[in-house]
């Protein structure tokens, strides 16, 4: 936790030395990182739910009637 606090303090000190236009650029960059992280998390959640549903679908897909379609 202290390491994060030290990093935060360094970043804040550097931000204070920037011009307002530069701060806006930094804010946009932070927003893009946040969006990227959120999209990755959403993708991971989707994969996890897909994996969890495989067993339920396996019962539906593995049957003699559907086996005929597998041969096509």
N, C-alpha and C positions, 0 to 999 in steps of 0.2 A: 504494500500500500504506500509506503514512503517513496518508493521509486516512482510510482505514478504521480505522487504529489510533487516531487522534484521536477519531473518532466513537465507537468502542468505549469509550474511556476516559470520554468525556462520559456515555454511557449508564450505564456502571458506577457512576460517581459519583452520578448521579441515582437509580439503583436503591438505593444504600446509604442514601439519605435517606428512602426509603419505609417505611411500616409493613408488617409481614408480610402483612396482608390485601391490601394494594395490590400487593405483590410477586406474590402468587398471581394477581391479576387480570392483571398484566403477563405472567406465565408463560402463562396461558390465551390471551391475545392472541397471543403469539409462536407458541404451538402452532397456533392457527387460521391464522396466516399461513403456517406451514410446511405445513400440510395443504393449503391453497389452492394453494400453489406446487407441491406434489407432484402434485395433481390436474391442474393445468395442464400440467405436464411429461408426465404420463401421456397426456393428450389430444393433446399435440403428437406424442408417439411414435406413437400410434395413427394419426394423420393421415399421418405420414411412412411408416409401413408400408403403409397403404392406397394411398398414391401409388406406392410401389415395386411393389406387386402389380398395378397397373392394366395394365401391358404383358402380364403373363402371362394375366390374365383376358381381355384384349382378343382374344387368339388363340382362346380358348374361346367367347366370346360372339359374335364376328363370323364367322358361318358361314351358309350358305344355309338350313339347317334352322331356326335361330333367327330368321332374317329373317322367316319366316312369322309368328312370334309378335309381332314388332315391328309388324306390320300390324293386329293386334287392338286 
